């Protein structure tokens, strides 16, 4: 699998680290113990397109949000993660 980083271009998978589901939302302060447990320990095992956080540690060190089909590994979009402090380079 190869990933096209918006800053570095197409790179091999070994330069990136998978950092989890990009759709999970941190519970608000005062949330129940069950909500916190679900956020920390429980994950959906989606067969299809999912949104994931990746880190380009072997390159620009940017956090990326990637839409990937877990069945085919086809990547449909790659963009800088929100709050990562970087904006996509205009082409
Ligand atoms: Zn990069």
PDB file of the backbone (N, CA, C, O) and the ligand in Angstrom, with CONECT records:
HET     ZN  A 101       1
ATOM      1  N   UNK A   1       0.852  -1.173   0.000  1.00  0.00           N
ATOM      2  CA  UNK A   1       0.000   0.000   0.000  1.00  0.00           C
ATOM      3  C   UNK A   1       0.899   1.237   0.000  1.00  0.00           C
ATOM      4  O   UNK A   1       1.903   1.279   0.710  1.00  0.00           O
ATOM      5  N   UNK A   2       0.541   2.225  -0.785  1.00  0.00           N
ATOM      6  CA  UNK A   2       1.264   3.491  -0.841  1.00  0.00           C
ATOM      7  C   UNK A   2       0.278   4.608  -0.513  1.00  0.00           C
ATOM      8  O   UNK A   2      -0.903   4.539  -0.856  1.00  0.00           O
ATOM      9  N   UNK A   3       0.783   5.626   0.150  1.00  0.00           N
ATOM     10  CA  UNK A   3      -0.049   6.747   0.565  1.00  0.00           C
ATOM     11  C   UNK A   3       0.513   8.017  -0.062  1.00  0.00           C
ATOM     12  O   UNK A   3       1.720   8.256  -0.037  1.00  0.00           O
ATOM     13  N   UNK A   4      -0.383   8.828  -0.626  1.00  0.00           N
ATOM     14  CA  UNK A   4       0.034  10.106  -1.212  1.00  0.00           C
ATOM     15  C   UNK A   4      -0.131  11.185  -0.143  1.00  0.00           C
ATOM     16  O   UNK A   4      -1.236  11.667   0.106  1.00  0.00           O
ATOM     17  N   UNK A   5       0.975  11.549   0.476  1.00  0.00           N
ATOM     18  CA  UNK A   5       0.967  12.603   1.500  1.00  0.00           C
ATOM     19  C   UNK A   5       0.733  13.942   0.792  1.00  0.00           C
ATOM     20  O   UNK A   5       1.355  14.196  -0.239  1.00  0.00           O
ATOM     21  N   UNK A   6      -0.144  14.803   1.318  1.00  0.00           N
ATOM     22  CA  UNK A   6      -0.389  16.097   0.663  1.00  0.00           C
ATOM     23  C   UNK A   6       0.840  17.004   0.680  1.00  0.00           C
ATOM     24  O   UNK A   6       0.886  17.984  -0.064  1.00  0.00           O
ATOM     25  N   UNK A   7       1.831  16.700   1.510  1.00  0.00           N
ATOM     26  CA  UNK A   7       3.030  17.541   1.595  1.00  0.00           C
ATOM     27  C   UNK A   7       4.237  16.915   0.898  1.00  0.00           C
ATOM     28  O   UNK A   7       5.058  17.636   0.332  1.00  0.00           O
ATOM     29  N   UNK A   8       4.358  15.583   0.929  1.00  0.00           N
ATOM     30  CA  UNK A   8       5.559  14.904   0.442  1.00  0.00           C
ATOM     31  C   UNK A   8       5.355  14.151  -0.863  1.00  0.00           C
ATOM     32  O   UNK A   8       6.325  13.798  -1.533  1.00  0.00           O
ATOM     33  N   UNK A   9       4.115  13.904  -1.225  1.00  0.00           N
ATOM     34  CA  UNK A   9       3.850  13.098  -2.408  1.00  0.00           C
ATOM     35  C   UNK A   9       3.689  11.626  -2.040  1.00  0.00           C
ATOM     36  O   UNK A   9       3.515  11.289  -0.869  1.00  0.00           O
ATOM     37  N   UNK A  10       3.748  10.749  -3.048  1.00  0.00           N
ATOM     38  CA  UNK A  10       3.509   9.317  -2.837  1.00  0.00           C
ATOM     39  C   UNK A  10       4.681   8.683  -2.105  1.00  0.00           C
ATOM     40  O   UNK A  10       5.833   8.829  -2.514  1.00  0.00           O
ATOM     41  N   UNK A  11       4.380   7.976  -1.017  1.00  0.00           N
ATOM     42  CA  UNK A  11       5.399   7.323  -0.189  1.00  0.00           C
ATOM     43  C   UNK A  11       4.935   5.929   0.201  1.00  0.00           C
ATOM     44  O   UNK A  11       3.747   5.614   0.140  1.00  0.00           O
ATOM     45  N   UNK A  12       5.899   5.095   0.606  1.00  0.00           N
ATOM     46  CA  UNK A  12       5.578   3.728   1.001  1.00  0.00           C
ATOM     47  C   UNK A  12       4.935   3.696   2.386  1.00  0.00           C
ATOM     48  O   UNK A  12       5.126   4.609   3.190  1.00  0.00           O
ATOM     49  N   UNK A  13       4.187   2.661   2.650  1.00  0.00           N
ATOM     50  CA  UNK A  13       3.438   2.518   3.901  1.00  0.00           C
ATOM     51  C   UNK A  13       4.338   2.562   5.132  1.00  0.00           C
ATOM     52  O   UNK A  13       3.920   3.069   6.174  1.00  0.00           O
ATOM     53  N   UNK A  14       5.569   2.043   5.039  1.00  0.00           N
ATOM     54  CA  UNK A  14       6.467   1.975   6.181  1.00  0.00           C
ATOM     55  C   UNK A  14       6.805   3.325   6.785  1.00  0.00           C
ATOM     56  O   UNK A  14       7.266   3.392   7.925  1.00  0.00           O
ATOM     57  N   UNK A  15       6.587   4.391   6.051  1.00  0.00           N
ATOM     58  CA  UNK A  15       6.866   5.730   6.584  1.00  0.00           C
ATOM     59  C   UNK A  15       5.734   6.236   7.473  1.00  0.00           C
ATOM     60  O   UNK A  15       5.892   7.246   8.160  1.00  0.00           O
ATOM     61  N   UNK A  16       4.603   5.549   7.466  1.00  0.00           N
ATOM     62  CA  UNK A  16       3.409   6.028   8.164  1.00  0.00           C
ATOM     63  C   UNK A  16       3.063   5.110   9.338  1.00  0.00           C
ATOM     64  O   UNK A  16       3.390   3.923   9.332  1.00  0.00           O
ATOM     65  N   UNK A  17       2.407   5.672  10.330  1.00  0.00           N
ATOM     66  CA  UNK A  17       1.886   4.905  11.456  1.00  0.00           C
ATOM     67  C   UNK A  17       0.386   5.119  11.551  1.00  0.00           C
ATOM     68  O   UNK A  17      -0.104   6.245  11.469  1.00  0.00           O
ATOM     69  N   UNK A  18      -0.334   4.021  11.724  1.00  0.00           N
ATOM     70  CA  UNK A  18      -1.777   4.077  11.906  1.00  0.00           C
ATOM     71  C   UNK A  18      -2.074   4.503  13.336  1.00  0.00           C
ATOM     72  O   UNK A  18      -1.532   3.929  14.280  1.00  0.00           O
ATOM     73  N   UNK A  19      -2.928   5.502  13.502  1.00  0.00           N
ATOM     74  CA  UNK A  19      -3.189   6.011  14.848  1.00  0.00           C
ATOM     75  C   UNK A  19      -4.655   5.949  15.234  1.00  0.00           C
ATOM     76  O   UNK A  19      -5.080   6.614  16.179  1.00  0.00           O
ATOM     77  N   UNK A  20      -5.431   5.156  14.509  1.00  0.00           N
ATOM     78  CA  UNK A  20      -6.785   4.903  14.957  1.00  0.00           C
ATOM     79  C   UNK A  20      -7.883   5.589  14.172  1.00  0.00           C
ATOM     80  O   UNK A  20      -7.647   6.316  13.207  1.00  0.00           O
ATOM     81  N   UNK A  21      -9.090   5.322  14.630  1.00  0.00           N
ATOM     82  CA  UNK A  21     -10.314   5.825  14.021  1.00  0.00           C
ATOM     83  C   UNK A  21     -10.378   7.349  14.143  1.00  0.00           C
ATOM     84  O   UNK A  21     -10.184   7.893  15.231  1.00  0.00           O
ATOM     85  N   UNK A  22     -10.649   8.033  13.038  1.00  0.00           N
ATOM     86  CA  UNK A  22     -10.725   9.493  13.060  1.00  0.00           C
ATOM     87  C   UNK A  22     -12.110   9.985  13.433  1.00  0.00           C
ATOM     88  O   UNK A  22     -12.317  11.191  13.572  1.00  0.00           O
ATOM     89  N   UNK A  23     -13.053   9.090  13.597  1.00  0.00           N
ATOM     90  CA  UNK A  23     -14.414   9.532  13.883  1.00  0.00           C
ATOM     91  C   UNK A  23     -14.775   9.454  15.358  1.00  0.00           C
ATOM     92  O   UNK A  23     -15.808   9.989  15.761  1.00  0.00           O
ATOM     93  N   UNK A  24     -13.953   8.804  16.171  1.00  0.00           N
ATOM     94  CA  UNK A  24     -14.317   8.714  17.578  1.00  0.00           C
ATOM     95  C   UNK A  24     -14.216  10.100  18.211  1.00  0.00           C
ATOM     96  O   UNK A  24     -13.284  10.856  17.937  1.00  0.00           O
ATOM     97  N   UNK A  25     -15.168  10.410  19.042  1.00  0.00           N
ATOM     98  CA  UNK A  25     -15.259  11.730  19.669  1.00  0.00           C
ATOM     99  C   UNK A  25     -15.055  11.579  21.167  1.00  0.00           C
ATOM    100  O   UNK A  25     -15.729  10.785  21.823  1.00  0.00           O
ATOM    101  N   UNK A  26     -14.116  12.352  21.699  1.00  0.00           N
ATOM    102  CA  UNK A  26     -13.808  12.296  23.126  1.00  0.00           C
ATOM    103  C   UNK A  26     -15.040  12.698  23.940  1.00  0.00           C
ATOM    104  O   UNK A  26     -15.681  13.700  23.620  1.00  0.00           O
ATOM    105  N   UNK A  27     -15.384  11.938  24.986  1.00  0.00           N
ATOM    106  CA  UNK A  27     -16.540  12.297  25.816  1.00  0.00           C
ATOM    107  C   UNK A  27     -16.315  13.637  26.528  1.00  0.00           C
ATOM    108  O   UNK A  27     -15.182  14.017  26.824  1.00  0.00           O
ATOM    109  N   UNK A  28     -17.409  14.334  26.794  1.00  0.00           N
ATOM    110  CA  UNK A  28     -17.323  15.620  27.494  1.00  0.00           C
ATOM    111  C   UNK A  28     -16.956  15.370  28.955  1.00  0.00           C
ATOM    112  O   UNK A  28     -17.122  14.268  29.476  1.00  0.00           O
ATOM    113  N   UNK A  29     -16.451  16.428  29.605  1.00  0.00           N
ATOM    114  CA  UNK A  29     -16.136  16.326  31.032  1.00  0.00           C
ATOM    115  C   UNK A  29     -17.400  15.960  31.800  1.00  0.00           C
ATOM    116  O   UNK A  29     -18.465  16.527  31.551  1.00  0.00           O
ATOM    117  N   UNK A  30     -17.289  15.030  32.717  1.00  0.00           N
ATOM    118  CA  UNK A  30     -18.432  14.597  33.495  1.00  0.00           C
ATOM    119  C   UNK A  30     -19.219  13.486  32.834  1.00  0.00           C
ATOM    120  O   UNK A  30     -20.294  13.119  33.309  1.00  0.00           O
ATOM    121  N   UNK A  31     -18.699  12.944  31.744  1.00  0.00           N
ATOM    122  CA  UNK A  31     -19.389  11.835  31.062  1.00  0.00           C
ATOM    123  C   UNK A  31     -19.405  10.605  31.964  1.00  0.00           C
ATOM    124  O   UNK A  31     -18.590  10.474  32.878  1.00  0.00           O
ATOM    125  N   UNK A  32     -20.342   9.715  31.690  1.00  0.00           N
ATOM    126  CA  UNK A  32     -20.455   8.511  32.520  1.00  0.00           C
ATOM    127  C   UNK A  32     -19.252   7.602  32.300  1.00  0.00           C
ATOM    128  O   UNK A  32     -18.536   7.717  31.306  1.00  0.00           O
ATOM    129  N   UNK A  33     -19.054   6.706  33.241  1.00  0.00           N
ATOM    130  CA  UNK A  33     -17.942   5.759  33.153  1.00  0.00           C
ATOM    131  C   UNK A  33     -18.106   4.856  31.925  1.00  0.00           C
ATOM    132  O   UNK A  33     -17.115   4.475  31.303  1.00  0.00           O
ATOM    133  N   UNK A  34     -19.343   4.515  31.576  1.00  0.00           N
ATOM    134  CA  UNK A  34     -19.582   3.684  30.395  1.00  0.00           C
ATOM    135  C   UNK A  34     -19.185   4.402  29.109  1.00  0.00           C
ATOM    136  O   UNK A  34     -18.628   3.785  28.202  1.00  0.00           O
ATOM    137  N   UNK A  35     -19.472   5.717  29.023  1.00  0.00           N
ATOM    138  CA  UNK A  35     -19.093   6.493  27.836  1.00  0.00           C
ATOM    139  C   UNK A  35     -17.578   6.575  27.693  1.00  0.00           C
ATOM    140  O   UNK A  35     -17.052   6.468  26.586  1.00  0.00           O
ATOM    141  N   UNK A  36     -16.883   6.762  28.795  1.00  0.00           N
ATOM    142  CA  UNK A  36     -15.417   6.828  28.764  1.00  0.00           C
ATOM    143  C   UNK A  36     -14.842   5.462  28.391  1.00  0.00           C
ATOM    144  O   UNK A  36     -13.899   5.379  27.603  1.00  0.00           O
ATOM    145  N   UNK A  37     -15.404   4.394  28.953  1.00  0.00           N
ATOM    146  CA  UNK A  37     -14.949   3.037  28.626  1.00  0.00           C
ATOM    147  C   UNK A  37     -15.119   2.775  27.131  1.00  0.00           C
ATOM    148  O   UNK A  37     -14.205   2.266  26.482  1.00  0.00           O
ATOM    149  N   UNK A  38     -16.277   3.118  26.587  1.00  0.00           N
ATOM    150  CA  UNK A  38     -16.525   2.918  25.157  1.00  0.00           C
ATOM    151  C   UNK A  38     -15.508   3.678  24.316  1.00  0.00           C
ATOM    152  O   UNK A  38     -14.987   3.138  23.341  1.00  0.00           O
ATOM    153  N   UNK A  39     -15.219   4.930  24.682  1.00  0.00           N
ATOM    154  CA  UNK A  39     -14.277   5.764  23.926  1.00  0.00           C
ATOM    155  C   UNK A  39     -12.864   5.179  23.962  1.00  0.00           C
ATOM    156  O   UNK A  39     -12.163   5.181  22.950  1.00  0.00           O
ATOM    157  N   UNK A  40     -12.454   4.685  25.109  1.00  0.00           N
ATOM    158  CA  UNK A  40     -11.073   4.209  25.269  1.00  0.00           C
ATOM    159  C   UNK A  40     -10.881   2.810  24.703  1.00  0.00           C
ATOM    160  O   UNK A  40      -9.858   2.540  24.073  1.00  0.00           O
ATOM    161  N   UNK A  41     -11.851   1.905  24.915  1.00  0.00           N
ATOM    162  CA  UNK A  41     -11.608   0.489  24.626  1.00  0.00           C
ATOM    163  C   UNK A  41     -12.385  -0.108  23.460  1.00  0.00           C
ATOM    164  O   UNK A  41     -11.929  -1.093  22.880  1.00  0.00           O
ATOM    165  N   UNK A  42     -13.519   0.436  23.097  1.00  0.00           N
ATOM    166  CA  UNK A  42     -14.360  -0.229  22.101  1.00  0.00           C
ATOM    167  C   UNK A  42     -14.221   0.423  20.731  1.00  0.00           C
ATOM    168  O   UNK A  42     -14.282   1.646  20.606  1.00  0.00           O
ATOM    169  N   UNK A  43     -14.036  -0.397  19.718  1.00  0.00           N
ATOM    170  CA  UNK A  43     -13.903   0.098  18.347  1.00  0.00           C
ATOM    171  C   UNK A  43     -14.806  -0.711  17.431  1.00  0.00           C
ATOM    172  O   UNK A  43     -15.025  -1.903  17.645  1.00  0.00           O
ATOM    173  N   UNK A  44     -15.326  -0.047  16.407  1.00  0.00           N
ATOM    174  CA  UNK A  44     -16.076  -0.751  15.376  1.00  0.00           C
ATOM    175  C   UNK A  44     -15.076  -1.393  14.427  1.00  0.00           C
ATOM    176  O   UNK A  44     -14.002  -0.845  14.179  1.00  0.00           O
ATOM    177  N   UNK A  45     -15.431  -2.547  13.904  1.00  0.00           N
ATOM    178  CA  UNK A  45     -14.582  -3.228  12.925  1.00  0.00           C
ATOM    179  C   UNK A  45     -15.291  -3.123  11.577  1.00  0.00           C
ATOM    180  O   UNK A  45     -15.991  -4.041  11.150  1.00  0.00           O
ATOM    181  N   UNK A  46     -15.095  -1.991  10.925  1.00  0.00           N
ATOM    182  CA  UNK A  46     -15.846  -1.658   9.726  1.00  0.00           C
ATOM    183  C   UNK A  46     -15.294  -2.386   8.513  1.00  0.00           C
ATOM    184  O   UNK A  46     -14.090  -2.359   8.259  1.00  0.00           O
ATOM    185  N   UNK A  47     -16.180  -3.038   7.762  1.00  0.00           N
ATOM    186  CA  UNK A  47     -15.807  -3.654   6.482  1.00  0.00           C
ATOM    187  C   UNK A  47     -16.281  -2.723   5.380  1.00  0.00           C
ATOM    188  O   UNK A  47     -17.420  -2.818   4.922  1.00  0.00           O
ATOM    189  N   UNK A  48     -15.404  -1.822   4.958  1.00  0.00           N
ATOM    190  CA  UNK A  48     -15.771  -0.832   3.953  1.00  0.00           C
ATOM    191  C   UNK A  48     -14.972   0.432   4.180  1.00  0.00           C
ATOM    192  O   UNK A  48     -13.877   0.392   4.740  1.00  0.00           O
ATOM    193  N   UNK A  49     -15.525   1.563   3.740  1.00  0.00           N
ATOM    194  CA  UNK A  49     -14.805   2.833   3.827  1.00  0.00           C
ATOM    195  C   UNK A  49     -14.847   3.357   5.262  1.00  0.00           C
ATOM    196  O   UNK A  49     -15.908   3.438   5.880  1.00  0.00           O
ATOM    197  N   UNK A  50     -13.691   3.705   5.765  1.00  0.00           N
ATOM    198  CA  UNK A  50     -13.574   4.242   7.116  1.00  0.00           C
ATOM    199  C   UNK A  50     -12.635   5.442   7.107  1.00  0.00           C
ATOM    200  O   UNK A  50     -11.832   5.601   6.188  1.00  0.00           O
ATOM    201  N   UNK A  51     -12.737   6.274   8.117  1.00  0.00           N
ATOM    202  CA  UNK A  51     -11.889   7.455   8.245  1.00  0.00           C
ATOM    203  C   UNK A  51     -10.866   7.185   9.346  1.00  0.00           C
ATOM    204  O   UNK A  51     -11.232   6.826  10.465  1.00  0.00           O
ATOM    205  N   UNK A  52      -9.574   7.360   9.021  1.00  0.00           N
ATOM    206  CA  UNK A  52      -8.515   6.977   9.959  1.00  0.00           C
ATOM    207  C   UNK A  52      -7.498   8.100  10.130  1.00  0.00           C
ATOM    208  O   UNK A  52      -7.298   8.916   9.231  1.00  0.00           O
ATOM    209  N   UNK A  53      -6.863   8.127  11.292  1.00  0.00           N
ATOM    210  CA  UNK A  53      -5.749   9.039  11.539  1.00  0.00           C
ATOM    211  C   UNK A  53      -4.446   8.290  11.277  1.00  0.00           C
ATOM    212  O   UNK A  53      -4.261   7.164  11.738  1.00  0.00           O
ATOM    213  N   UNK A  54      -3.537   8.935  10.524  1.00  0.00           N
ATOM    214  CA  UNK A  54      -2.215   8.378  10.245  1.00  0.00           C
ATOM    215  C   UNK A  54      -1.188   9.455  10.537  1.00  0.00           C
ATOM    216  O   UNK A  54      -1.489  10.647  10.473  1.00  0.00           O
ATOM    217  N   UNK A  55       0.019   9.034  10.854  1.00  0.00           N
ATOM    218  CA  UNK A  55       1.111   9.952  11.157  1.00  0.00           C
ATOM    219  C   UNK A  55       2.262   9.676  10.201  1.00  0.00           C
ATOM    220  O   UNK A  55       2.703   8.534  10.069  1.00  0.00           O
ATOM    221  N   UNK A  56       2.750  10.717   9.532  1.00  0.00           N
ATOM    222  CA  UNK A  56       3.847  10.536   8.572  1.00  0.00           C
ATOM    223  C   UNK A  56       5.183  10.746   9.283  1.00  0.00           C
ATOM    224  O   UNK A  56       5.861  11.746   9.048  1.00  0.00           O
ATOM    225  N   UNK A  57       5.556   9.821  10.138  1.00  0.00           N
ATOM    226  CA  UNK A  57       6.771   9.911  10.936  1.00  0.00           C
ATOM    227  C   UNK A  57       8.044   9.805  10.110  1.00  0.00           C
ATOM    228  O   UNK A  57       9.080  10.339  10.506  1.00  0.00           O
ATOM    229  N   UNK A  58       7.985   9.121   8.961  1.00  0.00           N
ATOM    230  CA  UNK A  58       9.162   8.958   8.122  1.00  0.00           C
ATOM    231  C   UNK A  58       9.301  10.069   7.097  1.00  0.00           C
ATOM    232  O   UNK A  58      10.133   9.986   6.193  1.00  0.00           O
ATOM    233  N   UNK A  59       8.493  11.104   7.234  1.00  0.00           N
ATOM    234  CA  UNK A  59       8.529  12.203   6.270  1.00  0.00           C
ATOM    235  C   UNK A  59       8.332  13.532   6.959  1.00  0.00           C
ATOM    236  O   UNK A  59       9.178  13.964   7.742  1.00  0.00           O
ATOM    237  N   UNK A  60       7.219  14.182   6.673  1.00  0.00           N
ATOM    238  CA  UNK A  60       6.973  15.542   7.157  1.00  0.00           C
ATOM    239  C   UNK A  60       6.448  15.596   8.584  1.00  0.00           C
ATOM    240  O   UNK A  60       6.289  16.684   9.137  1.00  0.00           O
ATOM    241  N   UNK A  61       6.175  14.443   9.191  1.00  0.00           N
ATOM    242  CA  UNK A  61       5.659  14.350  10.568  1.00  0.00           C
ATOM    243  C   UNK A  61       4.287  14.996  10.724  1.00  0.00           C
ATOM    244  O   UNK A  61       3.940  15.487  11.798  1.00  0.00           O
ATOM    245  N   UNK A  62       3.521  14.989   9.656  1.00  0.00           N
ATOM    246  CA  UNK A  62       2.168  15.543   9.711  1.00  0.00           C
ATOM    247  C   UNK A  62       1.171  14.464  10.115  1.00  0.00           C
ATOM    248  O   UNK A  62       1.351  13.285   9.809  1.00  0.00           O
ATOM    249  N   UNK A  63       0.134  14.882  10.795  1.00  0.00           N
ATOM    250  CA  UNK A  63      -1.003  14.012  11.086  1.00  0.00           C
ATOM    251  C   UNK A  63      -1.935  14.118   9.896  1.00  0.00           C
ATOM    252  O   UNK A  63      -2.223  15.216   9.421  1.00  0.00           O
ATOM    253  N   UNK A  64      -2.403  12.989   9.417  1.00  0.00           N
ATOM    254  CA  UNK A  64      -3.252  12.964   8.242  1.00  0.00           C
ATOM    255  C   UNK A  64      -4.558  12.250   8.541  1.00  0.00           C
ATOM    256  O   UNK A  64      -4.609  11.332   9.360  1.00  0.00           O
ATOM    257  N   UNK A  65      -5.607  12.682   7.869  1.00  0.00           N
ATOM    258  CA  UNK A  65      -6.903  12.005   7.944  1.00  0.00           C
ATOM    259  C   UNK A  65      -7.104  11.320   6.598  1.00  0.00           C
ATOM    260  O   UNK A  65      -7.147  11.974   5.556  1.00  0.00           O
ATOM    261  N   UNK A  66      -7.227   9.999   6.631  1.00  0.00           N
ATOM    262  CA  UNK A  66      -7.284   9.210   5.409  1.00  0.00           C
ATOM    263  C   UNK A  66      -8.585   8.426   5.356  1.00  0.00           C
ATOM    264  O   UNK A  66      -8.962   7.776   6.332  1.00  0.00           O
ATOM    265  N   UNK A  67      -9.275   8.484   4.213  1.00  0.00           N
ATOM    266  CA  UNK A  67     -10.445   7.632   3.972  1.00  0.00           C
ATOM    267  C   UNK A  67      -9.969   6.411   3.217  1.00  0.00           C
ATOM    268  O   UNK A  67      -9.442   6.518   2.110  1.00  0.00           O
ATOM    269  N   UNK A  68     -10.161   5.227   3.832  1.00  0.00           N
ATOM    270  CA  UNK A  68      -9.627   3.992   3.255  1.00  0.00           C
ATOM    271  C   UNK A  68     -10.681   2.893   3.320  1.00  0.00           C
ATOM    272  O   UNK A  68     -11.403   2.759   4.308  1.00  0.00           O
ATOM    273  N   UNK A  69     -10.753   2.111   2.249  1.00  0.00           N
ATOM    274  CA  UNK A  69     -11.632   0.940   2.237  1.00  0.00           C
ATOM    275  C   UNK A  69     -10.869  -0.213   2.877  1.00  0.00           C
ATOM    276  O   UNK A  69      -9.831  -0.632   2.365  1.00  0.00           O
ATOM    277  N   UNK A  70     -11.378  -0.727   3.992  1.00  0.00           N
ATOM    278  CA  UNK A  70     -10.667  -1.769   4.727  1.00  0.00           C
ATOM    279  C   UNK A  70     -10.683  -3.112   4.002  1.00  0.00           C
ATOM    280  O   UNK A  70      -9.909  -4.005   4.346  1.00  0.00           O
ATOM    281  N   UNK A  71     -11.547  -3.267   3.013  1.00  0.00           N
ATOM    282  CA  UNK A  71     -11.601  -4.530   2.261  1.00  0.00           C
ATOM    283  C   UNK A  71     -10.589  -4.538   1.117  1.00  0.00           C
ATOM    284  O   UNK A  71      -9.987  -5.572   0.828  1.00  0.00           O
ATOM    285  N   UNK A  72     -10.398  -3.391   0.467  1.00  0.00           N
ATOM    286  CA  UNK A  72      -9.523  -3.331  -0.707  1.00  0.00           C
ATOM    287  C   UNK A  72      -8.249  -2.515  -0.456  1.00  0.00           C
ATOM    288  O   UNK A  72      -7.328  -2.546  -1.272  1.00  0.00           O
ATOM    289  N   UNK A  73      -8.190  -1.793   0.657  1.00  0.00           N
ATOM    290  CA  UNK A  73      -7.099  -0.867   1.001  1.00  0.00           C
ATOM    291  C   UNK A  73      -7.020   0.309   0.030  1.00  0.00           C
ATOM    292  O   UNK A  73      -6.020   1.026   0.008  1.00  0.00           O
ATOM    293  N   UNK A  74      -8.056   0.510  -0.768  1.00  0.00           N
ATOM    294  CA  UNK A  74      -8.086   1.669  -1.660  1.00  0.00           C
ATOM    295  C   UNK A  74      -8.258   2.940  -0.831  1.00  0.00           C
ATOM    296  O   UNK A  74      -9.140   3.024   0.025  1.00  0.00           O
ATOM    297  N   UNK A  75      -7.410   3.917  -1.095  1.00  0.00           N
ATOM    298  CA  UNK A  75      -7.479   5.194  -0.385  1.00  0.00           C
ATOM    299  C   UNK A  75      -8.192   6.198  -1.271  1.00  0.00           C
ATOM    300  O   UNK A  75      -7.771   6.452  -2.400  1.00  0.00           O
ATOM    301  N   UNK A  76      -9.288   6.778  -0.752  1.00  0.00           N
ATOM    302  CA  UNK A  76     -10.071   7.714  -1.561  1.00  0.00           C
ATOM    303  C   UNK A  76      -9.730   9.165  -1.259  1.00  0.00           C
ATOM    304  O   UNK A  76      -9.957  10.028  -2.107  1.00  0.00           O
ATOM    305  N   UNK A  77      -9.194   9.464  -0.080  1.00  0.00           N
ATOM    306  CA  UNK A  77      -8.779  10.847   0.194  1.00  0.00           C
ATOM    307  C   UNK A  77      -7.730  10.875   1.295  1.00  0.00           C
ATOM    308  O   UNK A  77      -7.722  10.038   2.198  1.00  0.00           O
ATOM    309  N   UNK A  78      -6.845  11.859   1.195  1.00  0.00           N
ATOM    310  CA  UNK A  78      -5.823  12.117   2.220  1.00  0.00           C
ATOM    311  C   UNK A  78      -5.786  13.621   2.438  1.00  0.00           C
ATOM    312  O   UNK A  78      -5.635  14.386   1.485  1.00  0.00           O
ATOM    313  N   UNK A  79      -5.922  14.047   3.686  1.00  0.00           N
ATOM    314  CA  UNK A  79      -5.893  15.475   3.986  1.00  0.00           C
ATOM    315  C   UNK A  79      -5.246  15.681   5.347  1.00  0.00           C
ATOM    316  O   UNK A  79      -5.234  14.766   6.170  1.00  0.00           O
ATOM    317  N   UNK A  80      -4.705  16.875   5.595  1.00  0.00           N
ATOM    318  CA  UNK A  80      -4.150  17.156   6.917  1.00  0.00           C
ATOM    319  C   UNK A  80      -5.244  17.018   7.967  1.00  0.00           C
ATOM    320  O   UNK A  80      -6.381  17.428   7.735  1.00  0.00           O
ATOM    321  N   UNK A  81      -4.913  16.450   9.108  1.00  0.00           N
ATOM    322  CA  UNK A  81      -5.893  16.281  10.181  1.00  0.00           C
ATOM    323  C   UNK A  81      -6.247  17.639  10.769  1.00  0.00           C
ATOM    324  O   UNK A  81      -5.405  18.535  10.840  1.00  0.00           O
ATOM    325  N   UNK A  82      -7.488  17.783  11.186  1.00  0.00           N
ATOM    326  CA  UNK A  82      -7.934  19.041  11.797  1.00  0.00           C
ATOM    327  C   UNK A  82      -7.128  19.309  13.058  1.00  0.00           C
ATOM    328  O   UNK A  82      -6.919  18.414  13.877  1.00  0.00           O
ATOM    329  N   UNK A  83      -6.680  20.547  13.203  1.00  0.00           N
ATOM    330  CA  UNK A  83      -5.924  20.915  14.384  1.00  0.00           C
ATOM    331  C   UNK A  83      -4.469  20.523  14.333  1.00  0.00           C
ATOM    332  O   UNK A  83      -3.749  20.697  15.317  1.00  0.00           O
ATOM    333  N   UNK A  84      -4.014  19.993  13.201  1.00  0.00           N
ATOM    334  CA  UNK A  84      -2.616  19.563  13.087  1.00  0.00           C
ATOM    335  C   UNK A  84      -1.697  20.737  12.807  1.00  0.00           C
ATOM    336  O   UNK A  84      -0.477  20.573  12.798  1.00  0.00           O
ATOM    337  N   UNK A  85      -2.254  21.921  12.577  1.00  0.00           N
ATOM    338  CA  UNK A  85      -1.445  23.108  12.389  1.00  0.00           C
ATOM    339  C   UNK A  85      -0.901  23.271  10.991  1.00  0.00           C
ATOM    340  O   UNK A  85      -0.048  24.128  10.759  1.00  0.00           O
ATOM    341  N   UNK A  86      -1.367  22.481  10.066  1.00  0.00           N
ATOM    342  CA  UNK A  86      -0.882  22.574   8.688  1.00  0.00           C
ATOM    343  C   UNK A  86      -2.064  22.582   7.742  1.00  0.00           C
ATOM    344  O   UNK A  86      -3.118  22.017   8.033  1.00  0.00           O
ATOM    345  N   UNK A  87      -1.876  23.220   6.629  1.00  0.00           N
ATOM    346  CA  UNK A  87      -2.910  23.237   5.600  1.00  0.00           C
ATOM    347  C   UNK A  87      -2.371  22.559   4.360  1.00  0.00           C
ATOM    348  O   UNK A  87      -1.167  22.551   4.104  1.00  0.00           O
ATOM    349  N   UNK A  88      -3.281  21.994   3.600  1.00  0.00           N
ATOM    350  CA  UNK A  88      -2.872  21.269   2.395  1.00  0.00           C
ATOM    351  C   UNK A  88      -2.208  22.214   1.404  1.00  0.00           C
ATOM    352  O   UNK A  88      -2.643  23.351   1.222  1.00  0.00           O
ATOM    353  N   UNK A  89      -1.164  21.735   0.776  1.00  0.00           N
ATOM    354  CA  UNK A  89      -0.430  22.514  -0.202  1.00  0.00           C
ATOM    355  C   UNK A  89      -1.265  22.623  -1.471  1.00  0.00           C
ATOM    356  O   UNK A  89      -1.730  21.615  -2.004  1.00  0.00           O
ATOM    357  N   UNK A  90      -1.453  23.845  -1.952  1.00  0.00           N
ATOM    358  CA  UNK A  90      -2.216  24.045  -3.189  1.00  0.00           C
ATOM    359  C   UNK A  90      -1.435  23.482  -4.366  1.00  0.00           C
ATOM    360  O   UNK A  90      -0.215  23.631  -4.444  1.00  0.00           O
ATOM    361  N   UNK A  91      -2.146  22.838  -5.273  1.00  0.00           N
ATOM    362  CA  UNK A  91      -1.485  22.238  -6.449  1.00  0.00           C
ATOM    363  C   UNK A  91      -1.818  23.016  -7.687  1.00  0.00           C
ATOM    364  O   UNK A  91      -1.359  22.671  -8.776  1.00  0.00           O
TER     365      UNK A  91
HETATM  366 ZN    ZN A 101       4.403  13.847   4.503  1.00  0.00          ZN
END
